[in-house]
Amino acid sequence: MRVDIKPLSVNQAWQGKRFKTPAYKRYERDVLLMLKPMAIPDGDLVIEITYGFSNRQSDVDNPTKLLIDILQKKYGFNDSRVTRLNLIKRQVKKGCEYIDFQIGTAS
């Protein structure tokens, strides 16, 4: 199905300035410390993310903007280079949550 409308950005969806919560600041710090060095290829990028959620009600797209912002901060790429996202949601036991991702070139 196609809908002929210009997509609305997150920045256009909210009025006023948004501030990071203390929880997000801790999350960003923790994720940045856990990320291993990685070489990011040139050109358009594809990111595949698998989330292991313990809560069946979790939305697969909800944490994605936060994660991509953290990835671009760590690896120094501009997220405007991402031309495709593949998001996968897996059900896991509480305490076994995870994020798995791959960054590659678009073909």
Backbone torsions as a table, in degrees:
resi	resn	phi	psi	omega
1	MET	NA	142.8	178.6
2	ARG	-122.0	137.7	175.1
3	VAL	-120.1	116.5	-176.8
4	ASP	-84.6	84.2	177.8
5	ILE	-151.1	146.2	177.3
6	LYS	-70.8	127.7	179.3
7	PRO	-63.0	141.8	178.6
8	LEU	-91.8	130.8	179.6
9	SER	-81.1	160.6	176.1
10	VAL	-59.1	-39.9	-179.7
11	ASN	-62.6	-33.1	179.4
12	GLN	-79.9	-16.8	-174.4
13	ALA	-82.1	-17.3	-174.9
14	TRP	-122.9	144.1	175.8
15	GLN	-95.0	147.6	176.5
16	GLY	77.0	179.7	-176.9
17	LYS	-86.4	139.6	176.2
18	ARG	-102.9	141.6	-178.8
19	PHE	-119.2	143.4	176.5
20	LYS	-69.5	135.8	176.0
21	THR	-77.1	161.6	174.1
22	PRO	-57.1	-36.1	179.0
23	ALA	-64.4	-41.4	179.1
24	TYR	-68.1	-39.5	177.7
25	LYS	-60.3	-42.3	177.6
26	ARG	-65.7	-44.0	179.6
27	TYR	-60.6	-46.4	179.2
28	GLU	-60.4	-47.0	178.7
29	ARG	-59.2	-47.3	-177.6
30	ASP	-64.3	-44.4	-179.6
31	VAL	-65.6	-44.4	178.9
32	LEU	-57.3	-38.9	179.1
33	LEU	-70.0	-28.6	-178.5
34	MET	-83.7	-22.0	-176.1
35	LEU	-71.5	131.9	178.1
36	LYS	-87.8	156.6	177.3
37	PRO	-56.5	145.3	-178.4
38	MET	-153.4	138.7	174.3
39	ALA	-88.4	127.9	179.2
40	ILE	-97.0	126.6	-178.8
41	PRO	-68.8	161.0	175.1
42	ASP	-75.9	162.8	174.1
43	GLY	86.1	-165.2	-180.0
44	ASP	-66.6	145.4	-175.3
45	LEU	-117.6	149.1	170.8
46	VAL	-118.4	131.5	176.4
47	ILE	-119.4	127.5	173.0
48	GLU	-111.4	127.4	-178.0
49	ILE	-125.6	130.0	172.1
50	THR	-114.6	125.8	177.5
51	TYR	-105.8	131.7	170.0
52	GLY	-99.6	104.2	-178.4
53	PHE	-103.5	138.6	173.4
54	SER	-88.5	-21.2	178.8
55	ASN	-96.5	115.5	-178.8
56	ARG	-59.3	-24.0	-177.5
57	GLN	-82.7	-5.7	-179.3
58	SER	-63.1	136.7	177.7
59	ASP	-85.9	133.2	-176.6
60	VAL	-65.7	-27.4	-177.5
61	ASP	-90.5	-14.5	-172.3
62	ASN	-59.7	-48.6	-178.1
63	PRO	-85.2	1.0	-170.1
64	THR	-68.4	-44.7	179.6
65	LYS	-60.7	-42.7	178.7
66	LEU	-60.9	-47.0	-178.2
67	LEU	-63.6	-45.2	-179.0
68	ILE	-63.7	-39.3	176.4
69	ASP	-61.2	-40.1	178.5
70	ILE	-68.0	-42.3	179.3
71	LEU	-61.1	-42.9	-179.6
72	GLN	-69.2	-31.7	176.3
73	LYS	-66.1	-43.5	-178.4
74	LYS	-70.6	-44.8	-169.8
75	TYR	-102.3	-0.9	171.2
76	GLY	70.9	28.6	174.7
77	PHE	-108.2	160.3	177.0
78	ASN	-93.6	127.5	-176.1
79	ASP	-67.2	-8.3	174.1
80	SER	-68.5	-15.1	177.3
81	ARG	-77.4	-13.6	-179.4
82	VAL	-76.4	117.3	-179.2
83	THR	-106.7	-12.2	177.8
84	ARG	-150.9	137.7	175.1
85	LEU	-121.8	133.5	172.0
86	ASN	-116.4	118.7	-177.9
87	LEU	-114.5	131.6	-179.2
88	ILE	-128.3	137.7	179.8
89	LYS	-116.9	128.0	177.5
90	ARG	-121.7	144.6	176.7
91	GLN	-90.4	126.8	178.7
92	VAL	-131.6	166.7	176.9
93	LYS	-71.5	151.3	176.6
94	LYS	-57.6	133.2	-177.7
95	GLY	93.9	-7.4	-179.5
96	CYS	-113.9	20.6	-178.4
97	GLU	-64.2	151.0	179.7
98	TYR	-158.2	167.0	170.7
99	ILE	-130.4	127.7	176.2
100	ASP	-122.6	135.2	-179.1
101	PHE	-144.4	158.3	173.5
102	GLN	-136.9	141.3	175.8
103	ILE	-121.7	123.7	-179.7
104	GLY	-139.8	-174.5	179.9
105	THR	-91.5	147.5	175.7
106	ALA	-78.3	137.6	179.2
107	SER	-112.4	NA	NA
